[in-house]
Amino acid sequence: MKVIFVFLLLIFITTIFPQDEFYGVKFHSKNKPEWERSSIYLNDNKPISLKNDFSISFDISFWSLAYFGPIFRANHSDKEFIRFVFNQFADNENYLLQLFLQGLSNPLLIKLDRKSFTVNKWINVKISFDAKKDQVTLYLNNRAVDSTYYRIPDEIKLKMYFGLYDYSDNMDLDLAAIYLKNILIEESDKKKFFWPLNPFEKDNIYDKISGQKIILKNTDWVIKDHYYWDKKYEANVNNYPLFAHDSVNSRIFIDDKNRLIIFNLQDYKDSVIYYKNHRPGKWHNLYYDSFRNRLYSTFIALGPVSIYEFSTNEWTTIDTSKEENGHYYGSVRFINPADSLIYSFGGYGWYTAKDNLFQYDFMTGSWKEIKLDNNIGYRFNVSIFQGFDSRHYLFWGGKGNYTGKQEEGFQLFSDLYSFDLVNKEFTKIWEYKNGNLFRKYSYLLSNAFLSKDDSTFYFLMNSDTPEKKYYHLFKADLKNSIISRIGDEISFDTDRTTRSEFFCFDSKTQEFILVKQALDSSKVFIYGLKFPPVQQTEIAAIVQPTEIEKQFPFIMIVLSSVALLTLGYLLMIKRKRKSQSNSEIIIPVDKKQSSKNSIKIFGGFFIYDRDGNEISNNLSPRLKEIFLLILIKSFNNHRGGISSEELSSIIWPDSSPESAKSNRGVAINKIRKFLSNVEGITIEFSDKLWFIKIDNGAKCDYAEYLKLYSSFKAGKRLNGSSVDYILNVFDGGEFLRDISYEWLDSIKFAINNELIGFLKSFFDHQEIKSNPEKIIRICDTILKFDCVEQDAVKIKIKTLIEMGKIHNAKSSFHLFVADYKKLYDENFPLSFEEFISS
């Protein structure tokens, strides 16, 4: 039954995913060394016999227009008969697709207009041979574009391949940077071979008509570029760089104070302009005005705007002496397409959030406030993007409140407003109710993107740890009111001294762009992610092209029989299972445990009040740290709390005893006031110790864990229900995830390691051994604490194989390898087969 379920799941996956959108493979070109470049050999690299009228067609897309080289070739009698080449340098007006035929002096041509043709745009190419007319015709998107007379044998045997053929031939290592899918060979208007290259199909290396195999070498599935961020470019910089985007010409500007680096997203070429004078200011933002073709540099908290004219290669001089006194940090800027003027909204300064809208007056060199009939609250770090038409901009989220006063506490907004650029008024169009989704994220980048076709928008947020800064892409669906994480996260070494990041969407290349400065400030990196991005579940459903998949029907029959026998055995065991013994761990009656009046610190930090509302964001960062310190000291290592002296030495190490006492008293009173909305959780002082008291039905997941762990250490036996309860407690993941203090890090490390050891001990339990689903769940829980815990990965993979879930096993291994590479910056040394046999 389980195997049948897996089979139905695969069918379901292939129906919910777009049927062609994510098909295809990526070819590695000069972005890789010669031995890592790509090839596809058709028909298992054996000749294909063709006669009369025949054709070959395929869909291609270019991920870069920088690399010259062959796309498709065919050999006849060990000589090259067909060569189809991408040529980017022979014509100033067009990119050329050239079809060379053996003995023919001039190639057939497809011309792609340089002004309109872009990367990531699929086209269909067909090469047709008519033996009766002795004619070869070249088609683009089913339209004949060129043809020639050519003597065609009545029957011909061709070895066909894409990409490189002979890796030892140093004279033939050029290769176009393409994606490829839907390879079709027809004979007399009948399909003879068809390889769609569907990554979700179990037999994706076999054609749909006769089952003939292709050989993939050094290729990747296209869908991976819809999930993983790909590094496109890096540049050395000497100063604090600024970034801007030219959406018309698909360019990224990197301003390095005394020079401008321009990177073209189409052909991956860069150019450098050395300014006649330095760009003024340091803590500035950079904007490109496509209408006037000039750059603007403006202080992040308003201030005069410096203008760079490409025609004169000079920046205008501005007064930057008073910039650090600005009131509008975190204000968001945009250029109105109707009048090409710069606008600024919101901001923060001097303990106050702002709700002002300003327009920059280039004549006077100052900002002029525009009075609004309505506003959207006092906020900063808002994300903005073009609306459903050119008249409207959309404003999303941000931090602030409805008074502007910091002392009343700031919140994370999760609402969407449309701003009418003509009437200068806001209209609320949507609000996401679960704003707590974003509480762990420290910053919302200022640019977002609206997909008008399906009413979704995408925005980027980051979260910090002491070692890393993580960027996460989100998709908001306005029709269904759903927000979900999309694409893979991307991380950099933490840089807390510079605001050196930029996010945008390029509509021509159809990709998201992230620009980031390195930790040591010496480099800038540009990353891209293809649109539309996908979730991890879609990547996990990829079937790797292996020979064993051809045996799938036979394996299904065998494993189905085994599964049915196993199921019968498990039902028999279940009937015979005795009632719970007194030696077993007893779990609470309320297994699912209401969130009301509770503290959860596995997977982050959450406090729920008497109504079930999550309220931890109402604590300031300092109060949150004090609360967590007292909480952990109340339970960790059976401590009863923390003394005033220890609390003060950790939180206020540089304060005098009198000052620390005063600060401590104010902080404790604020925390007690905060906890007044939570029943059964209080902060107490007894026997010279501060501690968190939890009673009257209130809950803390860490306290629950400690009770269960103590029972286990005392020799109490686990049963299935207690294991399920423990796994539910740990479902959020690691202890205080994404929270770090100097005093906390060693505690987190010890607790997470203890938990992993505790969870691994479950594998020895007899009831667990006979329950593969529970084994998988235990492994998944362990991997939430350590994504490269090799014992858990290996047990999960072996269990999946035993269950007949071969594809899932391989997907799990590939995700592990990717995490290993990300964490250690080196390739995992074992293959799939070597790993499971080790």
N, C-alpha and C positions, 0 to 999 in steps of 0.2 A: 504493500500500500504506500509506504514511504517513497519508494522509487517511482511509483506511478504519479505520486504528488509532485515529485521533482520534475518529471516529464511534463506535467500539466503547467507547472510554474514556468518552464522554458517557453512553452507555447504562449502563455500569458505575457511574458516579457516581450516576445517578438510582436505581439499585437499592440501593446501600449506604447512602444517606442515608434517614432516616425519610421515608416518603412524604407526610407532611402536616405534620410538626412544624415545619419551617422555611419553609413557604409563607407568602405574604402580603406586604403592603406597609404601611409606617408612614406615617401622616398627620402632618404638622407643623401645629401649632395656634398658640396664642398664645405658644408658646416661640420663635416666629419672627416677623419682620415680615410685614405683610399679603401682600407680593408673593412671599414664600417659603412661604406656606401651600399645602396640598396639594389636589389634585383628581384625580378619575378620571372620564372621559367614556366611557360605554358606546357600542358600535356606531359608533366613530369620530365620536361626537357627532351621529349621524343618528337620526331618529325610528325607533322599533321599533313595528311594527304588531302589535297583539294583539287577540284576540277570544275570546268565550265565557268559559271559565274560564282564568285565568292567575295566575301568582304570581312573585314575586321573593324569593329568599332569599340569605343571606350569613352568613359567620362574622365576628364582630367580637370584639376584645379591647381593653381600655383600658390605655394605658401611663401615664395619669394620670387621676384623677377630678376634676381641678381645673377643667376647661374646659367651659363650656356651649357648645352649638352643634349645628347640623344634622349628621346622618350621611349620610342618603340623601335625594335629591329627584328628582322627575320632573315635567316640564313637558308640558302638552297645549295645543296652539294658542297657544304663547308665554305661557301662564299656568301658575302653579305648581299642579299637581294633587295631588302627594304631598309631604309634608315629614315626615321621621322625625328626631326631635330627642332629644339627651341633655340632661336637665335635673337638675342636682345640688342646686338650692336650693329647689325648690317643696315638698318633703316632708321633714320632719325624720327620718322613719323609713326612707325608701327613696330610692334613686336612681331616676329615672323615665326610661323610653324612651317618648316620646310620638309617636303617629302622627296627624298632621293631614291631613285630606282637604278638598279644595276644597268650600266651602259647608257643611261640617259644623261645628256649633258646639263640640262637645266632642271632644277627641282620644281615640283608643284608647290604652290604657296597658299597659306592662310595668313591674312594680315589682321592683326589685332591693334586697333587704334590706341596709341599710348595715352591719349587724353581720357578715354572712357574705360579701357580695360583695367581691371584691378586684380589683386591677389584674392584668394579665397572665393573665386567666382567659378562655378562649374560650367564647363562647356563639353559638348559631345563632338567627337571626331570620328569620321568613318572613312576608311580607305576601301574603295570598291574596284574589283577587277572583273571586266567583262571579256571572257575569252572569245566570244563570237565576234564582237566588234573590235577586239584588240584595243581596249580602251581602259585607262585607269582614271578614276574620278575621286576627288578629295571633297569631303562634305564637312561643313561646320553647322552643328545644330540642325541637321537634316536638310540643309540647303547646299546644293552643289556650288563650290566656289572656284574650282580649277579642275581641268582634265587634260589628258594628252593621249595620243596614239602610242600604243606600246604592245609589242608582240608578247603574248602570254601563252605559255605552254598549255596544252589541253589538260594535262595533269601535272601537278607540282607538289613536292613535299617540302614543307617549311618548318624549321625550328624557330619558334617565336619567343621573344622575351622583351621585358621592359627593364630599363636601367642598364646596369653594367652586365657584361657577359663574361669577359676573361679578366679576372682581377690581377693576373700576372702581366698583362699588357700595359706597360707604363705610358704608352702613347694614346690610350683609350680609356681614360678615367674621368672624363667629363660626364656630368649628369645634371639634368634639369631638376629643379626643386618642386616636385609635384605631389599631389594626391591623385589616387587612381581608384576607379571602381567600375562596375558593370562592363566587364570585358565580354564581348559577344563576337563569335565567329559564325557566319552564315554561309551556306552553300545552296545555290539555286533557290534563294529566298526562303530557305528553311534553316532554323536554328540548329547548329551542329554542336557548339559549345557555348556555355554561358556561366561566367564566374561573377556573381554580384559583389563578392567580398563583403559579406554580411558578418560583422564580428559577433553577433548574437547566435548564429547558427552553429550547431554541433559539427557540421560537415562543411565548414566554410572554405576549405581548400579543394573541394571537389565541385566539378561543374554540375549544373542542374539537369543536364540532358543525358549524358552518358557516364557520369561519375568519374571523369578523368581528373587527375590531380594536378595542382600547380605547386611549384616550389617557391616559398617566400624566403628571401635572404636579407637580413638587416632592415626589415620594414617594421613599421609600427601602425597600429590601427588609427585611423583618422580621429575616432572619438576621444582618444587620449588628449588631443590638442583642444578638445572641448571641456576637459577636466583639469589637466595639469598646466600650470603657467610655464611658458617656454621663454627662456632667456634669448632675446633677439639681438642685444647689443650691449657693449660696455665701453665707457670712455673714461680716460684719466682726467681728473680735475684738480685744481690747485686752491680753489676758494670755496666759499659757501654758494652752491649753485642754485639757480632758480629754473623752473620748468614751465613750459607752455605748449599748447597744441594748436596746430594749423589744421582744422577739420576739412578745409577745402582741398588742400594738397597732400594730406596724410603725412604731416611732418611733426616731429617733436623738436622743440627748441630747448637747448641746455645752455643757460647763460652762466659763464664762469668768470664773471666780473670784468675781465679785460678782453673776452672773446665770446663768440657765439658758436656753439656746435649745433648743426642741423642734421637730424637723422631722418631719412626717408623710409617710411614704413612699407613702401611698395618694393623697393629694390635693395633695401638694407644698406644703402650708400650714405656716407656722412660727408659733410663739408664743414669748413671752419672759416669764420669771419673774425678778424682781429679789429676791435673797435679803435677809432681814433682817440677816444677818451674812455675812461672807465665808467661802467654803469654805477650810478650813485646808490648809496644805501646798502644795508646788509639784510635786515629782517624784512625783506620785501616779498611780494608776490609778482609773478610775471604773467602778462596777458597778451594775446595776439589779436589784433583787429584785422580781420581778413578783408573788410571793405576798404580800409585805408592802407592796408599792407604795412602795418607798423606795430611795434611792441610797446607795451606800457609796463613800467615798474613802479609799484606803489607800496608804501609801508603797510604792514599787516594790520595796523590800527589807524587807518586813514592817513592823512598827511598828503603833501603835494605829489603829483604824478610826473615821473620822468618819461619822456617819449623818445623812442629810437626810430629813426627814419633809415630804411635800407638804402635810400638814394644818397644820403650824405654820410652814412656809417657813423653817426654821432648820437649820443644821448644828450638830452637837454639837462641843464644844471638845475638842481633843486636844493632847498635848504633842508638838511637832514639832522640838524643839531638838536631839535626838540622831539625827535621821533619816539624816543623811549618813554615819553610822557603821554602817549596816546591813550584814548578812552575806549577804543573800538577793536580790541584784540578779538580774533575769531569772527569778525564780520565777514560776510560772504559777498563777493563781487561778481558782476556779470556785465557783458556788453550788450546793450539793447540792439537787436538787428534792425530796428526801425530807424534809429537815429545815430547808431554807432557811438553812443555815449556810455560812460562807465557808471554803473549804479552800485551802491553798497547798502547792505541791510544788516541790522542787528550788531552784535558784538558784546564785549565785556571789558570793563575797566573800573578800577577803584571800587571793588566789591559790589558792582552793579551790572546787571545785564541790560541790554538796550533793545529798543523796538523802533529805532529811527531808520528811515530810508533817505539816502543821500544820492544826489546826482553831481558828477564832477563837471565843473565849469572850466573848460580849457582856456577861456579868455582871461579869467581872473586867477586861475591856478588854485582854486579852492573848491571845497565841497559845499553844495547848497542843499539844505534839507527840504524834502518834499513832504508836505503834510498828508497824512492818511486819514480817511474817514473811519477806517477800521484797522485793527492790527491783529497779529497772531500770537501775542504774548512777547515777553522780553526774552530773547534767546540769542545764542551764539553757536558757532560750529554747525550751522545748518547746511544741508546738501541741496543743491539746485540743479535744474536741468530744463531743457526746452520742453514745452507742453505739447498738446495735441495739435496746435497750430502756432504760427510764428508770432501771434499776438500775446501768447501766454507763456509764462515761466512757472515751473512747479517748485515749491519749497517743501522740503521733507525734514522732519525731525529736528534735532539740535538739543541743546541744553538750556535750561533757564527756568522761569516761572511766570506768573501773571502779575507780579508786582515789580520785578527787577531786583529786589533786595536779596542779597546773598545770605543775610542772616536768617531769612525765612526758609532757606534750603532750596537748592536747585533740583530739578527733575530732568529725566530724559523724555523728550517729546517723541511721540510716534504718530504724528498726524501729517496729512498732506494738504497743502494749500495751493490753489492756482492764483497767480498774480497777473492781473490784466495790465499790460504794459502801456495801454492807451489811457485808461481811466484811473490807473494807479490805485487799484483796490484788490484786496484779497478775498477769495471765496474758498471755504473749507470744502473739500470734495471727498475726504476719506480719513478714517482713523483706525489704526491697528490696536485692538484692545489689549493684547498681551505684550505691553511695552517692557515687561520684565525680561523678555528674551534678550534684550540688549544690555542688561546691567553690567555684564563682565567686560564690555568693550569700552575702551578709553577714548576713542576718537572716531568720528564720522567724517570721512573725506568729503571735500566740498562739492565734487562733481558726481552726478548720477546720470542714468540713461533710461529713457522711456522707450519701450518697444510698443509702438502704436498699434501694430497688427493684433496683438493679443492683450493689450491693456495691462502690461506688466512693467515694472521698473526695477532697475538694478542699482545697488549702492554698495560701497566698500567701507568696512569698519576694521579697526585694529584692536588687538588686545596685547598686553605686555606681561612678560615675566622678567625676572632679573637678568636672564640670559638672552631672551629672544623677543622680537616684536613680530606678531602674527597678523596677517591680513586675511580677512574673510569676506567673500562676496555673497550678497544676499539677493534673493529675487522676491519681489512683492507682487502678488496677484490681486489686482483691484476688483476683479469680478468675484473671486471666491474668498477674499479677505484672508489670504494665506501668505505668510512669509516663511521662506525656507533658505537654509544654507545651500549654496550651489558652487560647483567647482571645488578644487582642492585649495587648502590654505597655502599661503606662501609666507616664509619667515626669513627674518634677517637678524643678525646680532643686534642686541638692543642698543639704541642710540638715544640717550635722553637729553642730549645737548643741542641737537639741531632738528628743525622741522623740515626734513628733506625728502618729501614724498609728493607724488602727483598721480592722479587717477583720471582717466577719461575713456570715452568710447569713440573709436574711429569708424564712422559709418561707411566709408569707402572700402576699407579692408575688412569690415565686419569683425572687429575684435576689441576686447578691452585691453587697455594699456596701463601698466603700473611702472612708474619711474621712481627709483629709490637710490639714495646715496649710501655708500658703504659706511660701516662703522668708523673706519679710520679716515673717512672723508676723502680718500684718494681716488675713488672710482664712483661712477654712476652707472646703474644697470637699468635696462629697459626690458620689461617682460610683457608677453602678450598671451591672451586667452581667447580662443575662437568663440564666436557667437553662433548658436545659443549654447551657453554652458550647461553641463549636465551634473547630476548628483552622483555620489559615490555608489549608490545602488546600481546605476546603469553601467559604471565601470566594472563593478564586481560581476556583472552578468556577461562580460566578454568571455567568449570561448577561445582559448588559445589554439592555434592551428597545429594539431599533432596527429600523428598516424593513428593513435589508439581510438580517436573519435570515429573512425570508419567502422569500428567494431561495435558501435553503440547499440544497435538493435539486439545483437546477441547478448551483450552485457546486460541490457535491460531485462531480458527474459530470465537470465540466470539470477540476477540480483533481486528481481521481483519474487522469485520462488524462495530465495533465502529470507527476504524481508517478511513474507507471509509466515514462514516457519518461526522466525524470530518473534513476530507479533503474537502468534499462538502461545509461544513459550512465556512471553511476558504477561499475557492475560492469565495464564495458569499460575504464575508466581504471584500476581496481584491477588487472585482469589485466596491463595494460601497465606498471605501476609498476616501476621499476628497484630493484635492491637498494640498500641504504643506502650513501650516498657517504661518503668520508672527510672531506668538508667538513661533514657533518652533526653535530649535537650527539649524543654517545653517552650513553645513560642507563644507570644501574645495572641489573645483571641482575635483581635482586630488585625488580621494579616496585612491588609492593604493600608491601614493607618491613615486617618484623615490628616490633611495638611494643617488644619486649624491648630493654633497654639503649639507650634512646633519649631524646632531649629534643625536645619539640615546643613551639614558641612561636607558631605561626600558629593563631589561634582561641582563644588563652589561654596557659596555662603548664602543661605536663605533663612529668613525669619517670617513666619506666618502668624498673623494676629487672630483674634477670636472669630473673625468673619472669613478667614482663609486667604486674606490678602497678603501678598509678599511685600514686606515693608523695609527690608534691609537698606534700600537706597536712601531711606530717610535719615540714616546715620551718616555723619560726616566721616571722611577717611580716618581721622584721628580717633573718633569715638568707636568706629568699627574695629580698629586695631586693639583698643583697650578692652572692648567687649570680648573679642576672640582670645586675647591673652588671659583674661580671667576665666573664660569658659574652659579653655584647654587645661589651665592649671587646676581647675576644679576636678577634672577627671583623669588627666594623663598621669600614668604611673601611680595611680591611686592617691594623688595629691588631694588635699582638701581645699585648696585655694592658693592665693598668692598674698604675700605680705605687702603692706603699704610701701615699705622700703624697696622691695624688689620691683614692684609695679612702677614706682617713680624712677628707679635707675634705668629701666628699659625704655619708658615712654618719654621722660624728661631728663635725660642724662646730664645736661648742661645747666639745669636750673638749681637754684639754691633750695635747701630743705623747705623754707617758707613758701617760696614760689611754687615748688612741686606740690606741696600740700594744698595750696589754693587751687592750682590747676586740677588736681585730683578730685577735690571736692566738687568743683564745677562740673567736671566730666561725669562723675558718678551720678550726680543729680540729673543731668541730661539723659543718661542711660536709663535711670529709673523712670523718668517721665516717658521716655520712648517705650519702655516695657509695660506701661500702664494699659496698653491696648492688647496685651498678650496675657491670657489667663494661665496661671500656674508656673510662670517663669519670672523669677525675681533676682535681683542682685543683693546679696546679704554680706554682713560683716560679723564674724564670730571667731573667738580665740585668736584674734589678731590677724585674721585671714579674710580676704575678699573672695567670694565664690558665687557661682550661679546656682540657684536652687530651682529644681524642676520637680513639680508634684501636681497633684489634682488633675491627673490625666494628661498633662502636657508631655511632649516627647522631644527627644534629641537623638538623631540617628547614631551619633557617636557613642552616646551613653548606652543605647540599645546594643550596639556592637560589642562594647566592653562587657556587658552582662553575658551575652552569648559566648564570647571568647573565653571568659572566665569559666563558664560551665564546661566548655569544651576542654580547656586545660585541666579541669578537675576530673576529667574522665568520663563525662556524660557523652552519650552516643548521639550522633546525628541521625535524623531521619529525613525523608523527602520533603516534608513540610518545613522543617527547620532550615534546610538548605535553600528552599525557595524564598523563605523570609529573609535570610541573610543576603541572597542575591538581589532581592528587591531593595534592601538597605543600601547596597553598593552600586545600584544601577546607574547612578549619576556619574560614577567614575572616581578619580583619585581624590584623596583628602584635600579639601580646600584648594581645588584646582584654580589656577590662575591668580592665586593670592600668595604674596611673598613678603615676609619681613625677616630681618636679620635673625631675630630670636626664633622664628618659626621654621626656617628651612630644614634644620637638622631634625626637628620633630616630625615634619612632613615626611622626610626621607625614611625615618625609622618606622613610622606608622604604615606607610605604603608598602614597605618591604615586609612588615609583619602581616599585613593583609594578604599579600601575594602568597606568602608561605601558608597562611591559614586556608586560603582558597585551594591551593594545590594539594593540601591534605585531604580534601574531599574526594580526590580521585581514588583513594584507597578504600573508600566505603563501598561495601558489596552492592548496596542498592543503587549507587551511582554507576558502578561498572556496567550494570545491565540496562542503563538508560542513556542511549547515545544523545538524545536531545538535551538532556541535562548536562552531559559532558560538554557539549558545544556551548551551552549557555555559561558554564563555569569558565571555559576558555575565553569566551568573549568578555566576560567580566574582568578576568585577569588582564586582558589586553587593553582594557580601559585604563588600567593603572600603569601598564608598561607595554607599549605597542610592539616591542621587539622581544618580549619574553619568549625565548625559543622553545622551552618545554611546552608552554601553552599552545604555541603555533603548531608544533609538531603533533601534539595530541589531537588538536582540532582537525588538522589535515588528515591524519590517519583515520579518525572517526568518520569524517566525511567520505573518505574512500570506502570504508567498510559499509557505509549507508548507501553506496552507489552514487554519491554526489561528486562525481569526478570533476565536473566543471567548477563547482563551488570550491573544491579543494585547491584547484590550481589558481583560481581567483584569489583565494586567501593567501596562497604563497606569494603571488605577485604583489599583493598589497603589503605583505610583510617585507618583501625585498625593497619596495619603494620607501617604506618607513625606515628601513635599515639604512638605505642610501641617504635619506634626508637627515637622519640623526647622526650618523657617523661620517658622512661625506665620503663613503667608499662603497664599492659593490659588495654584495653578500657573496662569499666565496664558493657556495655550493649551488648546484642545480637542483631542480625539484626532485629528481630521482635520488640524487646524493643526499639531500636533506632528509627525506622520509626513511632512507635506509641507514642513516647514521645513528 
